[in-house]
Amino acid sequence: MKAQFPRHLRPSLASVALLAVLGLVACGPSGGGGESGEGGTTIIQNKGSDTMVNVAQVWAETYRSVAPDVEVEVSGGGSGVGIAALIRGTVDMANASRDMKPEEMESAEKNTGKAPKEFTVGYDALAVYVHKDNPIEEIELSKLAQIYVEGGSVTRWSQLGVTIPGVTDDTIVRVSRQSSSGTYEFFRDHVLQKHDYALGSRDLNGSKEVVELVSNTPTAIGYSGMGYATDRVKMLRLASEDGATAYEPSVENTNNHTYPLARPLHIYTLGEPEGALKAYVDWILSPAGQKVVEDSGYVPLSTGAAPADDASPEDAAGGQSAEQ
């Protein structure tokens, strides 16, 4: 990695020498290689997807044993938050559970002079969660859409033939994500077919929080990455259309494309990564980094082909016509 110095220090060779001695030499996020910390440590700023924040934290912790002089600072906030930070050039890498949009790519290049580089680092099955005591086992995407879409026709579990033990009011509590979340956008695109969400859902900031709320609410339904499953919730089998076979979210069903809500997980950098950042991305894509993906409950690259982007069923929203 080529060291870059603050502009006001570049003319002074003495200052450069002093910085090197103090271990403060490094490049910032726009330099593609991380910034400096104390004692010569290189800091890589990583922000974005809450779906990926757990695996990203384990990557960071595990990598310290590989490269003790590299510290990866991980924060969530949603795919949109990470991508916005990348566009501003304030992070080295953004995690995203959705693709960057063309206009986001253009803004990043305009603002930083570098086109974002995409790395697919694994796959996820976006799971639909209910309380463990809810007797429902599977649902068609068309009915799932009618629970969440604006003007949807399903508001009570009894409309699906479901009776929840000990419940007097079976109104469905819809649990969703905040609008900056890549998971929110993926669900909207592939379940609601780009139609508006109905108002009145519980919109949460994190993937873990979705599962926790569902686990404490017998009449709730929510969506989150399959890596967040606990023994207090149930992941439903999903059918791509009425009358079709329903499949559970799993590694096998993600790889064979039978689970209808499988998706890739991405990391974005500004241009081709260099130096310490390149070494870190290469490690994530290596067997060691992919083992972390698998151990975190997601699908590593080596186990199968990418899910098809166009594999989602059409008209899941039941004929809704107004788009966002």
Residue pairs with C-beta under 8 A, 6 or more apart in sequence:
1 27
1 33
1 42
1 274
1 275
1 276
2 27
2 274
2 275
3 25
3 26
3 27
4 26
4 27
4 28
4 31
5 15
5 16
5 19
5 25
9 15
9 16
9 19
10 16
16 25
19 25
23 36
23 38
23 39
23 40
23 41
24 36
25 36
25 40
26 33
26 34
26 35
26 36
26 42
26 43
27 33
27 34
27 35
27 275
28 35
29 35
29 45
29 89
29 90
29 91
29 92
29 270
30 89
30 112
30 114
30 270
31 274
32 92
32 114
32 269
32 270
32 271
32 272
32 273
32 274
32 275
32 277
32 278
33 42
33 92
33 273
33 274
33 275
33 276
33 277
33 278
34 42
34 43
34 44
34 45
34 70
34 92
34 275
34 276
34 277
35 42
35 43
35 45
35 92
36 42
36 43
37 43
37 71
40 69
41 69
41 70
41 71
42 69
42 70
42 71
42 275
42 276
43 70
43 71
43 72
43 73
44 70
44 71
44 72
44 73
44 92
44 93
44 276
44 277
44 280
45 73
45 90
45 91
45 92
45 93
46 56
46 60
46 72
46 73
46 74
46 75
46 91
46 92
46 93
46 94
46 95
47 74
47 75
47 76
47 77
47 81
47 82
47 85
47 91
47 94
47 95
48 76
48 77
48 78
48 79
48 81
48 82
48 83
48 85
48 94
48 95
48 96
48 182
49 76
49 78
49 79
49 82
49 95
49 96
49 97
49 181
49 182
49 183
49 265
50 76
50 77
50 78
50 177
50 181
50 183
50 205
50 206
50 207
50 208
51 79
51 97
51 124
51 181
51 182
51 183
51 207
51 224
51 225
51 227
51 265
52 95
52 96
52 97
52 265
53 74
53 75
53 76
53 95
53 206
53 207
54 208
54 227
54 228
54 296
55 122
55 227
55 292
55 293
55 296
55 298
56 72
56 74
56 95
57 74
58 292
58 295
58 296
59 72
59 284
59 289
59 292
60 71
60 72
60 73
60 74
62 288
62 292
63 70
63 72
63 280
63 283
64 70
64 71
66 283
66 288
67 276
67 279
67 280
67 283
70 276
70 279
70 280
72 280
76 206
77 180
77 205
78 177
78 178
78 180
78 181
78 182
78 184
78 205
79 94
79 95
79 96
79 97
79 98
79 180
79 181
79 182
79 183
79 185
80 179
80 180
80 181
80 182
80 185
81 180
82 91
82 94
82 95
82 96
82 268
83 94
83 96
83 100
83 104
83 268
85 91
85 94
86 93
86 94
86 108
86 116
86 268
86 269
86 270
87 104
87 107
87 108
87 111
87 112
88 111
89 111
89 112
89 270
92 269
92 270
92 273
92 277
93 267
93 268
93 269
93 273
93 277
93 281
94 267
94 268
94 269
95 265
95 266
95 267
96 182
96 265
96 266
96 267
96 268
97 124
97 181
97 182
97 183
97 186
97 225
97 263
97 265
97 266
98 182
98 183
98 185
98 186
98 263
98 266
99 118
99 266
100 108
100 116
100 118
100 266
100 268
104 116
105 115
105 116
108 114
108 115
108 116
108 270
109 115
109 116
112 270
114 270
114 271
115 270
115 271
116 268
116 269
116 270
116 271
117 268
117 269
117 270
117 271
117 272
117 273
118 266
118 267
118 268
119 266
119 267
119 268
119 269
119 281
119 284
119 285
120 264
120 265
120 266
120 301
120 306
121 265
121 266
121 267
121 284
121 285
121 289
121 293
121 301
122 264
122 265
122 290
122 293
122 298
122 299
122 300
122 301
123 254
123 255
123 262
123 263
123 264
123 265
123 298
123 299
123 301
123 304
123 306
123 307
124 225
124 226
124 227
124 254
124 262
124 263
124 264
124 265
124 298
124 299
125 225
125 226
125 249
125 250
125 253
125 254
125 259
125 261
125 262
125 263
125 299
126 183
126 186
126 187
126 223
126 224
126 225
126 226
126 249
126 261
126 262
126 263
127 223
127 224
127 225
127 226
127 228
127 229
127 235
127 236
127 249
127 261
128 139
128 144
128 221
128 222
128 223
128 235
128 236
128 238
128 261
129 175
129 210
129 211
129 214
129 221
129 222
129 223
129 224
129 229
129 233
129 234
129 235
129 236
130 136
130 214
130 220
130 221
130 233
130 234
130 236
131 164
131 214
131 215
131 217
131 218
131 219
131 220
131 232
131 233
131 234
132 215
132 231
132 232
132 233
132 234
133 164
133 165
133 166
133 218
134 157
134 162
134 164
134 218
134 219
134 234
135 162
135 163
135 164
135 165
136 157
136 160
136 162
136 236
137 234
137 236
137 237
138 236
138 237
138 238
138 239
138 246
139 160
139 236
139 237
139 238
139 239
139 246
140 238
140 239
140 240
140 241
140 242
140 244
140 246
141 191
141 238
141 239
141 240
141 241
141 260
141 312
141 313
141 316
142 241
142 242
142 313
142 315
142 316
142 317
142 318
143 154
143 160
144 191
144 238
144 316
145 152
145 191
145 192
145 193
145 195
145 316
145 317
145 318
146 152
146 153
146 154
146 317
146 318
147 154
147 155
147 172
147 174
147 221
148 174
148 176
148 187
148 191
148 192
148 197
148 198
148 201
149 192
149 195
149 196
149 197
149 198
149 317
149 318
149 320
150 195
150 196
150 197
150 198
150 199
150 320
150 322
151 198
151 320
152 198
152 318
153 159
153 318
154 160
154 172
155 171
155 172
156 170
156 171
156 172
157 163
157 164
157 167
157 170
157 172
157 219
158 170
162 170
163 170
164 170
164 218
164 219
166 218
167 218
167 219
169 219
170 219
171 219
172 219
172 220
172 221
173 202
173 217
173 219
173 220
173 221
174 198
174 200
174 201
174 202
174 220
174 221
174 222
175 201
175 202
175 204
175 210
175 213
175 214
175 217
175 220
175 221
175 222
175 223
176 184
176 187
176 197
176 201
176 202
176 203
176 204
176 210
176 222
176 223
177 183
177 184
177 187
177 203
177 204
177 205
177 207
177 210
177 223
177 224
178 184
178 203
178 204
178 205
179 203
183 207
183 223
183 224
183 225
186 261
186 263
187 223
187 261
188 194
188 195
188 197
188 324
189 312
190 260
190 261
190 312
190 316
191 261
191 312
191 316
191 317
192 316
192 317
192 320
193 314
193 315
193 316
193 317
193 320
194 323
194 324
195 317
195 320
195 322
195 323
195 324
196 322
196 324
202 213
202 220
204 210
204 213
207 224
207 225
207 228
208 224
208 228
210 222
210 223
210 224
210 228
211 222
211 224
211 228
211 229
211 230
211 233
213 220
213 222
214 220
214 221
214 222
214 233
215 230
215 232
215 233
225 297
225 298
226 235
226 249
226 250
226 297
226 298
227 296
227 297
227 298
228 297
229 235
229 297
235 248
235 249
236 246
237 246
237 247
237 248
238 246
238 247
238 249
238 259
238 260
238 261
239 245
239 246
239 247
239 260
240 260
240 312
240 313
241 313
245 258
247 253
247 258
247 259
247 260
248 259
249 259
249 261
250 259
251 294
251 299
251 303
253 259
253 262
254 262
254 299
254 304
254 307
255 299
255 303
255 304
255 305
256 304
257 305
257 307
257 308
257 311
260 311
260 312
260 313
261 312
262 299
262 307
262 311
263 307
264 306
264 307
265 298
267 281
267 284
269 277
269 281
272 278
273 280
273 281
283 289
284 290
285 301
287 302
290 300
290 301
290 302
291 300
293 299
293 300
293 301
294 300
294 303
